[in-house]
Amino acid sequence: MVESDLVKALSEEVKIDYKQIEELIQALPDAIGNILLEQQKINIPGLGTFYTQERKDEIKAYFRASKKLNNYFK
């Protein structure tokens, strides 16, 4: 699946204009990155949790998938 397929699927699912969904998906990585730079945790229900941890002179970003998402892979 490529970005345009995801945008189309989301647009049909939530009945929002294709262009608005496309702009949202393109802005999401920057928004998440900026929040993580502030070392805050982000919890997106149904998707997972993004967080950072300091480790020996560096900061690592992590993602923990939600139980709902993990159930697709069992």
C-alpha positions, 0 to 999 in steps of 0.5 A: 500500500502506498500513501495514496491508497491509505488516503483513499481508504481513510477518506472513504471510511470517515467521509472526509475530503481526499485532499484534507486527509492527504494534508493530515497524513503529510503533516503527521510525522512532523507533528509527532516528531515535534512532540517527541522532541519535547520528550512528551508521550503520545497515545493514539487510541487504537494505534499505539504509543510514541515516546522517547527515552534518554540513553547515554548522550542520545534520545531514542524514539520508540513506538508500542503498538496497541493491543487492537493493532497487534490483534491483526497480526496474531 
